[in-house]
Structures are given as structure tokens and as C-alpha cells.
Amino acid sequence: MFSFTSIKDYQTCLLNGQTSCVEAVSFYLAQIRTNSHLNAFLEVYNDEALKRAAELDAFSASGHTPGKLHGVVVALKDVICHKEHKTSAGSKILENYTAIYNATAVERLLAAGAIIIGRNNCDEFAMGSSNENSAFGAVLNAKDSSRVPGGSSGGSAVAVQAGLCMVSLGSDTGGSVRQPADFCGIVGLKPGYGKVSRYGLIAYASSFDQIGIFANSVEDAALTLEAIAGPDEFDSTISNEPVPYYSGSFKDENRKYKIAYFNEALEHPSLDKEIATSVQSFMVKLQAEGHTIEPVHFDLLDYIVPAYYILTTAEASSNLSRFDGIKYGYAAKEDFSDLTEFYKRSRSYGFGKEVKRRIMLGTFVLSAGYYDAYFTKAQQVRKILANKTNEIFNKYDVLVSPTVPAPAFKLGEKSKDPIEMFLADIYTVFANLAGIPGISLPLFSHSSGMPFGLQVMAARENELTLLQASKVFMQLK
């Protein structure tokens, strides 16, 4: 029977004739059917994935050199465009939209030999921390189906957690890869802003959004990043730095790292006591291994969530204005003599409650009377954070913190209190505000039975150090 441990081992088995791409895809299709109650997939490409697998088997049998992701079975979050496939962003307003081009990340997956098996459920327009905001139903945590998987990339996280694919792509605007990875007990990597092209990613907040990776190991995440990262003429914000050889960078495992942490993060009243104790104990373990670990004063922790939500909702208000029923999306069927009424009806039906809330908040902070009081102030906070971040990484290799303040919560537990839901992002939004890479590592277990992780961050353009340190940290699990 087919089993998966890592991309490297799987590709060795392919090379030795011990398995095939068709066998792998058949296995995952069966797993998806068995676990359909988790609602992780909105659509599964059964015939297409099997056909692609057969083509790849024939390709390698004919003596061709396989790509980096040859035969790797991948799922896509429903905000990443895949040509001639539906891409709905978890929303009624795009329910019947079919993408007319591939996202750059998708083009690179296919060029590297990957097999795309389906599209994953997500919070509508990537707005949420629990995957309860999808127009197509909540995703369930495979570890405990009474709990949320995290959001907004909950379906992509559960697809890897439950063994429904090998790796998956999500998007991370304020923690939407790292937080569900934490809740699901897997690796969740958010590259630094501009490392992976955003071309073909449906925008939530354009100066924050980044395509990220879910995997079972740091090595698998590194190999996937290596395949999809790099310059792209279709994205003016992309980094033009050459892509390092991430997957071959794990040789120096005796390196000792200089590690920073925020005391204020570990002493914050919202932090679960067990999580605080586990993170502190792990830092003691790191010190015992010869790494330097020191506290850094950070008095802006309570400002980062307000700054984040002011800026992202402002950008969302602008980005989502295009979905009006004429240029894009659902159009109200009634006859209207008034265009404004048509827009209202179309958008009122098409958008869900959380998306409407964020559009209205963003419109408010951009309005003439409040722009300077809110938007300008939030931009100033972001600049201060960027400067602070540069200072930290001039001295330290990585920065560690909890990923989230508490383990996965029950379905419906926080859905009636948006402020409480927003505060769940207190540790993850920092990396998006500063544009730096971050990763959640599945190192711990809570007395509730749920997993939780350690967040590691590194300087901008330094995913290499982030991945190397992460591999070392995972070995201390």
C-alpha cells in the first residue's frame, strides 16, 4: 500500500520503480473521498490528476530528467488562479468564476512536475482565522472535528494534516498559513513579501499578501519554495534576488544561532499558560544546545493588531470594489433602473458578513475625516516596526515567539466576537507588517490534545537562515 513520508523518499521510490505517480494519485483520491466530511476540498480533479500522473510516469520511463517536484501531489487554496478551473475565493460572488490564466506559482508547480489534485476551501477572500467564513461551509480540524482548523487557509492545512496531498499552497496576509499550520500540527511557511509572485493570487491586502506553503517537514517546504519562488515580470513587487538552493542547505546542522524573543509576547495576558511554559522550556533547551537566546524589549505588541486591521481593511475596501456584478462576479437578476441599487443588491448577496465588515471598516478609515487619524497613524506604526525589525536582525539570526495565543478552539466559539477573533492574530501579523519570512513549526502538544507550534522569523530576503534554523529546531522536538 502507498505511504508518504517525504518528497525525497517518494521520488526515490519512483526512481526505483517501487511506486508510480498513478498509484500516489489513486491513494490520495481515495483518502479525499474517505475524509470528505472535513470539507477541505471544494473541487477534486479526479480524471485530470490521474491523466497527469500517467503522463509523468511515461515521461520518466522514457529517460527524461524529472523536475524538482516530479509526481508531487499538490492542492491549491481557492484564491490561487488555475487556468480553466473554478476559483471562487470561498465566496458566492465568484461562485461560477473560471480562471482564464494560471498564477505564476501554479505555472512553476506544473513546470517542476507537480500534480494538482484540487482546490481547497478557505475563508471568504482569505478573511478569517477559523475557516468558518467560507460561503461553502466550515472546514473541520482532522485531529478533532469539533474544532476549527484555523484560517484563512484552513482547507489547505487540513489537506496536508489529514494526508489528502503531499503539500499545499495557501496565502498568508496576517497569519493565514502559520496559524492553521499551528492548529493542525504541520509546517506552515510564509516567505518574505515579494519572494513568491502574487500574480494570479486574488488580492485581499496587496502590500501584505504572500503565497505560502503547507508541508509535513521543513525539507518539503524548502523544496517547494525553491520551485515556486523567484523573479516574475508580471509582479512589480517581486524580489529580483536569485533563488537559493534551499533544499540543499541543511548540511551545517552544528551551527549555533543567535536567537531573539520578546518578553512582552511571552508575558502577554492573552497567552495560554501551557503554551508559554512550552515555549520557555524549549528556549532553555536551545540554550543548553549552545545557541544564544536573549530577550529584546518590544513595547508595540498591543499596537500591531490595530495597525494591521486598519491597513488591511483599507486595502481590501479598494481591492474588492472591482467586484460589482458588472466587471466581476455575481449580478443581481432583478431589473433595476438605478445602477447604485444594482451594485447594492449584487454585493449584498455576493459578500458574506465578515467581508462586508472589513470593507466597511476599510472604507471608514479611508474617509476624509478619519484618514489621518487612522490610516496615516497605522502607516507610521508600520514604519516603526520595520525599523525595529531591521535593528533586531542586525544582531540576531532569528526571532522566536508563540504562533498563536491558544490552541485550536471549538467551532462557533469566537464567531460572535470579531474582536476576540482578531486578537488571535497577535503574534503572526508582525511578520506581514514587516514583510519578513516566518514559519510555524509543530513542536508541542497541549493538554486539550491539540498540537501547537513555535513561530520562527528571519530577516527579509533570508529564508535560507529561517529554513536552516527551523531544521535544527525540529530535531530538538
C-alpha positions in Angstrom: 0.0 0.0 0.0 1.2 3.5 -0.8 2.6 5.6 2.0 4.2 9.0 2.1 7.0 10.2 4.4 8.8 12.9 2.4 9.2 14.2 -1.2 12.8 12.9 -1.3 11.8 9.4 -0.2 8.8 9.3 -2.5 10.9 10.4 -5.5 13.5 7.7 -4.7 10.7 5.1 -4.7 9.6 6.5 -8.1 13.1 6.2 -9.4 13.5 2.6 -8.2 10.1 1.5 -9.6 8.7 0.8 -6.1 5.7 3.1 -6.8 4.2 5.3 -9.5 2.6 8.7 -9.8 -0.7 7.0 -10.7 -0.5 4.9 -7.6 0.1 8.0 -5.5 -2.7 10.0 -7.0 -5.1 7.0 -6.7 -4.2 6.8 -3.0 -4.9 10.5 -2.4 -8.2 10.4 -4.3 -9.3 7.6 -2.0 -8.2 9.5 1.1 -10.1 12.6 -0.1 -13.3 10.5 -0.5 -12.9 8.9 2.9 -12.4 12.3 4.6 -15.0 14.3 2.6 -16.7 15.3 5.9 -13.8 17.6 6.7 -14.9 19.8 3.8 -11.2 20.6 2.9 -11.8 20.4 -0.8 -14.3 22.4 -2.9 -13.4 20.5 -6.0 -11.2 17.5 -6.8 -9.7 16.9 -10.2 -10.0 13.1 -10.3 -9.6 12.4 -14.1 -7.3 15.3 -14.7 -4.9 14.3 -11.9 -4.8 10.6 -13.0 -4.1 11.6 -16.6 -1.3 14.0 -15.5 0.1 11.2 -13.3 0.2 8.7 -16.2 1.9 11.3 -18.4 4.6 11.9 -15.8 5.1 8.1 -15.4 5.6 7.8 -19.1 7.9 10.9 -19.2 10.3 9.5 -16.6 10.1 6.0 -18.2 11.3 7.4 -21.5 14.5 8.6 -19.8 13.7 12.3 -19.4 15.1 14.1 -16.4 12.3 14.7 -13.9 11.6 18.1 -12.4 12.1 19.1 -8.8 8.5 18.3 -7.9 8.1 15.4 -10.2 5.0 13.5 -9.2 4.4 15.6 -6.1 0.6 15.8 -5.3 -0.3 19.4 -4.5 -3.6 21.2 -3.6 -4.3 24.9 -4.1 -6.2 27.3 -1.9 -9.3 28.7 -3.6 -7.7 32.1 -4.1 -4.9 31.0 -6.5 -5.9 31.0 -10.1 -5.6 27.8 -12.1 -6.5 28.2 -15.7 -9.8 26.7 -16.8 -10.7 25.8 -13.2 -13.1 27.5 -10.9 -11.5 30.0 -8.5 -14.2 31.4 -6.1 -12.2 32.8 -3.2 -14.7 30.9 -0.9 -17.4 33.5 -2.0 -20.8 33.4 -3.6 -19.8 36.5 -5.6 -17.2 34.4 -7.5 -19.0 31.1 -7.2 -19.1 30.4 -11.0 -15.9 32.2 -12.0 -13.4 30.2 -14.1 -9.8 31.4 -14.1 -8.5 32.4 -17.6 -4.8 32.1 -16.7 -2.5 30.4 -14.3 -1.0 32.1 -11.3 2.8 32.2 -11.6 3.1 29.8 -8.7 0.9 27.4 -10.5 2.9 27.7 -13.7 6.0 26.9 -11.7 4.5 23.9 -9.9 3.4 22.4 -13.2 6.8 23.1 -14.8 8.5 21.4 -11.9 6.4 18.2 -12.5 3.8 18.6 -9.8 0.2 17.1 -10.0 -2.6 19.5 -8.8 -5.3 17.4 -7.3 -7.9 20.0 -6.3 -8.8 23.3 -4.8 -9.1 23.9 -1.1 -11.9 25.6 0.9 -10.9 28.8 2.7 -12.4 31.8 4.5 -14.1 34.1 2.0 -11.5 36.3 0.3 -8.9 35.0 2.8 -10.6 37.0 5.6 -10.8 34.9 8.8 -8.9 33.0 11.4 -11.1 29.9 11.6 -12.3 28.9 8.1 -15.9 29.4 9.3 -16.4 32.3 6.9 -16.5 30.3 3.7 -19.7 30.6 1.7 -19.3 26.8 1.2 -19.3 25.7 4.8 -16.7 25.4 7.6 -13.6 23.2 7.4 -13.2 20.8 10.3 -9.9 20.0 12.1 -8.9 16.4 11.3 -7.5 16.0 14.8 -10.8 16.9 16.5 -13.7 17.6 14.2 -15.4 19.8 16.8 -12.6 22.3 16.5 -11.6 24.8 13.8 -8.5 24.2 11.6 -7.6 27.9 11.7 -7.8 30.3 8.8 -8.0 31.6 6.3 -6.2 28.7 4.6 -7.9 26.0 6.7 -8.7 23.7 3.8 -5.1 23.7 2.6 -3.8 23.0 6.1 -6.3 20.1 6.7 -5.4 18.7 3.2 -1.8 18.1 4.5 -2.8 17.3 8.1 -5.2 14.5 7.0 -2.9 13.1 4.4 -5.0 14.2 1.4 -2.0 15.5 -0.6 1.8 15.9 -0.1 2.0 19.7 0.1 -0.5 22.5 -0.5 -0.3 26.2 -1.2 -2.2 28.8 0.9 -1.9 32.5 1.3 -0.8 34.5 4.3 -1.9 38.1 4.8 -1.6 38.2 8.6 -1.0 34.6 9.6 -3.3 32.6 7.3 -0.7 29.9 6.7 1.2 29.9 10.0 -1.9 29.9 12.3 -3.7 27.0 10.6 -0.4 25.1 10.5 -0.2 25.6 14.2 -3.8 24.4 14.8 -3.2 21.3 12.6 0.2 20.3 13.7 2.1 20.7 10.4 4.8 23.0 9.0 3.5 26.4 7.6 5.9 28.6 5.8 5.2 32.3 4.9 8.0 33.5 2.6 9.0 37.2 2.9 7.0 39.7 0.9 7.9 39.5 -2.7 9.7 36.2 -2.6 6.8 34.3 -4.4 4.9 36.1 -7.2 1.4 37.3 -6.3 0.4 37.2 -9.9 -2.8 35.1 -10.0 -3.4 35.4 -6.3 -6.9 37.0 -5.7 -6.0 40.1 -3.6 -7.1 40.8 0.0 -4.5 43.3 1.0 -1.9 43.8 -1.7 1.0 45.0 0.5 0.6 42.1 2.9 -0.5 39.1 0.8 2.0 36.3 0.2 1.6 32.8 -1.1 2.8 30.2 1.5 3.4 26.5 1.8 2.0 23.7 4.0 4.1 20.6 4.4 4.9 17.7 6.7 8.5 18.8 7.0 10.8 21.8 6.7 12.7 20.0 3.9 9.5 19.6 1.8 8.6 23.2 2.4 12.1 24.3 1.3 11.9 22.2 -1.9 8.5 23.6 -2.8 9.7 27.2 -2.2 12.7 26.6 -4.3 10.4 25.6 -7.2 7.9 28.5 -7.0 10.0 31.5 -5.8 11.9 34.0 -7.9 11.6 37.0 -10.2 8.4 37.4 -12.3 7.8 40.1 -14.9 4.1 40.1 -14.0 4.6 41.2 -10.4 6.3 44.6 -9.9 6.7 43.9 -6.1 8.7 40.7 -6.6 12.3 40.3 -5.4 14.9 40.1 -8.2 17.3 38.2 -5.9 18.3 34.8 -7.2 16.6 31.9 -5.5 19.0 30.0 -3.2 19.4 26.2 -3.2 17.1 25.8 -0.2 16.7 22.1 -0.5 20.5 21.5 -0.4 21.1 23.9 2.5 20.7 21.6 5.5 24.3 20.4 5.8 25.7 22.6 8.6 23.5 21.4 11.4 26.1 22.2 14.0 25.7 25.9 13.5 24.8 27.9 16.6 22.3 30.6 16.2 21.7 34.0 17.9 18.1 34.0 18.8 15.9 36.9 20.0 12.5 36.8 21.7 10.0 39.4 23.0 9.4 39.1 26.8 6.2 41.1 26.2 5.0 38.3 23.9 5.6 35.5 26.5 4.1 37.6 29.3 1.0 38.8 27.4 -2.3 38.1 29.3 -3.9 36.5 26.3 -1.3 33.8 26.1 -2.3 30.3 27.2 -0.2 29.3 30.2 0.7 25.9 28.7 1.9 27.5 25.5 4.0 30.0 27.4 5.6 27.2 29.5 6.3 25.0 26.5 7.9 27.9 24.5 10.0 28.9 27.5 11.2 25.3 28.1 12.1 25.0 24.5 14.2 28.1 24.7 16.0 26.7 27.7 16.7 23.6 25.6 18.1 25.7 22.8 20.4 27.5 25.2 21.6 24.1 26.5 22.4 23.2 22.9 24.8 26.1 22.7 22.6 28.7 20.9 22.5 32.2 22.2 19.0 33.3 23.2 18.2 36.8 24.5 15.2 39.0 25.2 14.5 42.1 23.1 12.3 44.9 24.5 9.2 45.4 22.4 6.6 47.8 23.6 4.5 47.8 20.4 2.7 44.4 20.8 -0.7 45.9 21.6 -0.5 48.2 18.6 0.3 45.7 15.8 -3.2 44.1 15.6 -5.0 47.5 15.3 -2.4 48.8 12.8 -2.8 45.6 10.8 -6.6 45.7 10.6 -6.7 49.4 9.7 -4.2 48.9 6.8 -5.5 45.6 5.5 -9.2 46.6 5.6 -8.3 49.8 3.8 -6.6 47.8 1.1 -9.5 45.3 1.0 -12.0 48.1 0.5 -10.1 49.2 -2.5 -9.3 45.8 -3.9 -12.9 44.4 -3.6 -14.5 47.5 -5.2 -14.0 45.7 -8.5 -16.5 43.0 -7.6 -19.6 44.9 -8.6 -21.7 42.4 -10.7 -20.7 44.1 -13.9 -16.9 43.8 -14.2 -16.7 40.7 -12.0 -18.9 38.3 -10.1 -22.5 37.7 -9.3 -25.0 40.0 -10.8 -28.4 40.6 -9.2 -31.1 39.3 -11.6 -33.9 41.9 -10.9 -34.5 44.7 -13.3 -33.0 48.0 -12.0 -33.3 51.5 -13.3 -30.8 52.7 -10.7 -27.2 51.5 -11.0 -26.4 52.1 -7.4 -29.2 49.8 -6.3 -27.9 47.2 -8.7 -24.5 47.4 -7.0 -26.0 47.2 -3.6 -28.1 44.1 -4.4 -25.2 42.3 -6.1 -22.7 42.9 -3.4 -25.1 42.4 -0.5 -25.9 38.9 -1.8 -22.4 38.1 -3.0 -20.3 39.0 0.0 -20.6 37.3 3.4 -20.8 39.0 6.8 -17.1 39.1 7.6 -16.1 40.5 4.2 -18.8 43.2 4.5 -17.5 44.1 7.9 -13.9 44.6 6.7 -15.0 46.5 3.6 -17.0 48.9 5.7 -14.2 49.3 8.2 -11.7 49.9 5.4 -13.9 52.5 3.8 -14.3 54.2 7.1 -10.6 54.5 7.8 -10.0 55.9 4.3 -12.7 58.5 4.5 -11.8 62.2 4.5 -12.5 62.9 8.2 -10.6 59.9 9.5 -7.8 59.2 7.1 -5.1 60.9 9.1 -6.4 59.7 12.5 -6.3 56.1 11.5 -4.7 55.2 8.2 -1.8 57.6 8.4 -1.1 56.6 12.1 -1.2 52.9 11.2 1.3 53.5 8.4 3.6 55.3 10.9 3.3 52.3 13.2 4.3 50.0 10.3 7.4 52.1 9.6 8.4 52.0 13.2 8.0 48.2 13.2 10.1 47.9 10.0 12.9 49.9 11.6 12.7 47.9 14.8 12.9 44.7 12.8 16.0 45.8 10.9 17.7 46.6 14.3 16.8 43.1 15.6 18.2 41.2 12.6 21.4 43.3 12.5 22.2 41.5 15.8 20.3 38.2 15.7 19.7 35.4 13.2 16.1 34.6 14.1 13.3 35.8 16.3 11.0 33.2 18.0 7.6 33.5 19.6 4.4 31.5 20.0 2.5 31.2 16.8 -0.9 31.8 18.4 -2.1 32.7 21.9 -4.2 29.5 22.4 -4.7 26.1 20.6 -7.5 25.4 18.2 -10.8 26.5 19.6 -14.3 25.0 19.2 -16.4 25.7 16.1 -18.6 28.7 16.8 -16.7 29.6 20.0 -15.4 33.0 18.7 -17.6 33.7 15.7 -19.9 36.1 17.6 -17.0 38.3 18.8 -14.9 39.6 15.9 -12.6 41.5 18.2 -11.7 38.3 20.1 -11.1 36.6 16.7 -8.9 39.5 15.5 -6.8 39.2 18.6 -5.9 35.6 17.8 -3.6 37.1 15.2 -1.5 39.0 17.8 1.8 37.0 17.1 1.5 36.4 13.4 0.7 39.9 11.9 4.1 41.2 12.9 5.8 39.3 10.0 3.3 40.7 7.5 3.6 44.2 8.7 7.4 44.0 8.4 7.4 41.9 5.2 9.7 39.2 6.7 9.5 35.4 6.4 8.0 33.3 9.1 7.3 29.7 9.8 5.3 27.7 12.3 7.0 24.5 13.5 4.8 21.7 15.0 6.8 21.1 18.2 4.3 20.9 21.0 1.1 19.2 22.3 -1.5 20.8 24.6 -3.4 19.1 27.4 -6.5 19.6 25.3 -5.0 17.0 22.9 -4.4 19.6 20.2 -1.0 20.4 18.7 0.6 23.9 18.7 3.8 25.3 17.3 6.7 27.7 17.6 6.9 30.6 15.3 10.4 31.5 13.9 11.1 34.6 11.9 14.1 35.9 10.0 15.3 39.0 8.2 13.8 40.0 4.8 15.4 38.0 1.9 16.7 35.5 4.4 14.5 32.4 4.0 17.7 30.4 3.9 18.6 31.1 7.5 15.0 30.6 8.5 14.8 27.2 7.0 18.2 26.1 8.3 17.4 27.1 11.8 14.0 25.5 11.6 15.5 22.2 10.6 17.8 22.4 13.7 14.9 23.3 16.0 12.8 20.4 14.7 15.5 18.0 15.6 15.1 19.0 19.2 11.4 18.1 19.2 
